[in-house]
Amino acid sequence: MNERLRSALAQRSVSPESLAEACEVDPKTVGRWLGGRVPHPRHRFRAARHLRVEETFLWPRPQPRAGRRGGELVTDLVGTYPNRASVPRETWLTLLQEARET
């Protein structure tokens, strides 16, 4: 169970339905978050912003999507930036120029 999320909702007098609307997800999804599921990065960002708390407070150890490169774990851009539009243009260009696979 995510007691931190439950506590933040109670302290801010925000219902799970209201949080779902702010994050543009189904209320059942917020119920899953309360049950311990870690949301998609963009939803973590929106939820934290709506509740006016740090994302890392609500989800101290987010489960980043990751890939492998040379045996080393490489986290996804979405784990670093709140959304794809926040990734600097230069970063995208570098990634595309250095890509070796699809």
Secondary structure, DSSP 8 states (H G I E B T S, - for coil): --HHHHHHHHHHT--HHHHHHHHTS-HHHHHHHHTT----HHHHHHHHHHHTS-HHHH-SS----EEEETTEEEE-GGGTSSSGGGS-HHHHHHHHHH----
